[in-house]
Amino acid sequence: MKKDILAVGLFILLGFLLQSFFSLWSIAILGLIFGWLINRSNGHTFLLGGLAVFLLWGGYAFWLDSANAGILSARIGKLLGNLPPLGLVLLTAFLGGIVGSFSALSGSMARKLFL
Amino acid sequence: MKIVKFGLVVLVTLGLIIVLDRPLAIGEKQLPPLGRFLNPFSGFWQNAESIKQKDQQLDLEGLSAPVRVVYDERHVPHIFAESNADLFRVQGYVTAQHRLWQMDVTTRMVSGRLSEVMGERLLKRDQLQRRRGLPYAAENTLASWKNHPEEMQLLEAFTDGVNQYINSLSPGESPLEFKLLNYEPEPWSVYKSALLIKSMALTLCSRENDIESTNTRQLLGPEVFDALYPEYNPKQTPIVPSGTAWEFDTLSTEKADPILIGAIPHQPYEKVPAHVGSNNWAVAGSKTKSGNPILCNDPHLKLSLPSIWFEVQLHTPEMNIYGVSLPGFPGIVIGFNGHISWGMTNVGHDVLDWYQIKWADQSRIQYYLDGEAIPVSTRIETYKLADGQTVIDTVRYTKWGPIVYEDENHPQRDMAMRWLAHQGGSNELRMALDLAQARDFNAFEAAISQFHTPAQNMIFASQNGEIGIKVQGTLPLRAPQEGRFILDGSNSTAGWSGTIPLDQNPKIYNPERGYVGSANQHSTAPDYPYYYLGNFEDYRGRTLDMMLDSLTDIGVEEMMQLQANNFSMKAHDALPAMLQYMDNGSSDANAQPYLDSLRSWDFNYHGHLISPVWFETWFDHFYTLVWDEIESAETKSGVTLLYPESWRTIELLETEPDHPFFDRKGTPETETAGDLVRLAFTRTFEELQENPNAKWQDHKGTHIPHLSRLPALGRGKLPVGGHGSALNAIKRDFGPSWRMVVEMGQPLRAYGVYPGGQSGNPGSPHYDDMIDKWVKGEYFSLHYMQNADEKLDNISTTTQTFE
């Protein structure tokens, strides 16, 4: 449990750094490495990888949205089919989360297959 | 088995990343790549700027001394620089920082480059702009700017400022619209500033009715034509009052009779909307409470977000000007300098004519001019579409201008477009710099003489008590009626033969009546020695003169109220003439209360009233019934005709109720005006009975769309009154784009508001923060700062320092 929290925390931190310079690919590569290194069951890794990016994307979006007092998310939400601002944060988190989950799963399965 | 599963998972991962990085099409709707767009590190979340603004230190290359920019509570930049070059470099940077996408899309629109980023569906639109010769016009403008090295250097400094901002952007920092439409900013250039000037010319001086007039005159005959389409409204109060002595030697415009061309089948094509207009006026100290002149201006343009104007103060040791700028051009357009103030309204003179070309060969490479075959010159236009395709198009240019339409069946296929704005020659930046230095009317007049097109009614007031207005711009020297109809392109003497000498343009200075003003009406009474034609407004100017004649002891509040005045001369003229036929009441008792309210209506288009809806609907039905002959002639002949102006319709109603045109062709009876008025009222009730109590503001539905037309980024129905024929000319999506009132005291006091906000970013608190005040007809005090350290009372500012 402790190790999981630490790993997810590290993922978020490194993810934040990488994403500040690189596009979506960087998070997938990070997920792959995370999945390989964490050495847990596939299902567990899938959840943890997803959780990490979910928190990273959702948390960052939430933080930006709060600093902006929701001005932009209200407009973009309307644009994307009347999503409320929080819905837009969750959609963002979920999209990031899926990429995190699948890339982490890829890493986990690769380890089990090739190591 | 395991390896298959693994392969699948890897595929899903890769697939996800690829799909999320691609633009999506859901039906007609184009969505940006979702992963990129939602990625909080580079997508739209990055445009959610913090509502707490912070001071900034920025590096800008090419500055000779540090420049400070103080932003006030509405985010108006007050730029303090040591030299003009530094000033404009920073103006470029700061403008781009707030309006980059608007600058990009506006210049793409004019230069026909939208299809490059938005795809083939915009190709037709692009082609029309290019074939009209807009890039050609901008090239000519740029070439003439190059004759003025000092101004050219400043234009380049501005351009460099824009480009240094663009180069500073990481992909995540691009303006939101680039992300939504999925393309990248590209460098700015002086040529683009020229394009912007031409986009204003297109909006302001490209209206004409040549084909419609030609057809109508041919079908109705010259006598009926002259009777229905008089060019001058006797009720009009021109900008320069009638009876003015014209003390100059008039140039001759004598010519052989123009050759008239027959009716032309004409499908409707995209014409510049008739909605633009503006008011400006200046009252002398003799009419004001304080004894200082007051100058007011409100240009009516397409309402849009981001707004057409960007407010700014520009300060160097030599100048201190405040006003609104066009995002993409250095300096300001409308504003003041501490000693004088100035403003503009559009001059409606027709400066665009169509010429019928006689081809000398089948491939249309040569055309006849005075009996000789002359080769066309060609211009190749290349379109690089968003999907990678390249489309090449050749445009033929004649002595007159481009052959705009090539399509086999287009009625204008063999016509050349001659447009004054195709030529360069204005030195807009020099005008702005000289206006910044001007202290009196002479200096003002000298400064504006460097501006040629689109012609503007330029108004002026000074601290030393002067007021004045001049019709400024190059105007064609025309023989009577010349340019009203299609011209013969094979005759080199057809059409305007030169231009009116600038010093003979109409103007007035310090008139006894104590005010000057314009509202797009005729420049002069018919006693002006030169013939001109065009589109002129018939109602606002009369209201303006009526109000200014009656007002005394004027303060800025009265001037603000006048800008928001909803009184319509159109209703004032038409409604009593219509009501005189309703003495027996409405044929339907249910409509009677509405008729009664119309009787007591004071012709003000206030948003909360019902009567304006009833009057407008009633007048429209009446108008349609009166001109049924023209509609059926159109259907029968298959050509487009000109409809008489509303003022002429009202005049006939008032003076000739038995005119044969009031008789409806399809009925056995002989109707007169009264019959049509009553029938129109019946139809009005039929149309409105479902919702007879709709308020004018809901009926009109004024809104401010975003330039991309995405509804989520615009502002919906606004509770505003006003009408095109009222000084408060707020229509559905046109209206006062900047309201300014300046009292020329010591120190001067200025007030302003526009329907938008300083930031073009929909994620900024300053995106639309002025709209509510604009709706209410309220104003902001403009902070005319004297130095960068000045403290503004109770106002928190932020500062950008450029080094």
Interface residues (C-beta under 8 A of the other chain):
Chain A: Q19 S20 S23 L24 W25 A28 W57 Y60 A61 L64 D65 A67 N68 A69 I71 L72 S73 R75 I76 K78 L79 L80 L91 T92 L95 G96 I98 V99 F102 S103 L105 S106 M109 A110 K112 L113
Chain B: K2 I3 K5 F6 V9 V10 V12 T13 L16 I17 L20 D21 L31 L34 G35 R36 L38 N39 P40 F41 S42 F44 W45 Q46 N47 A48 E49 S50 I51 K52 L176 L180 L710 P711 A712 L713 P762 G763 S764 P765 Y767
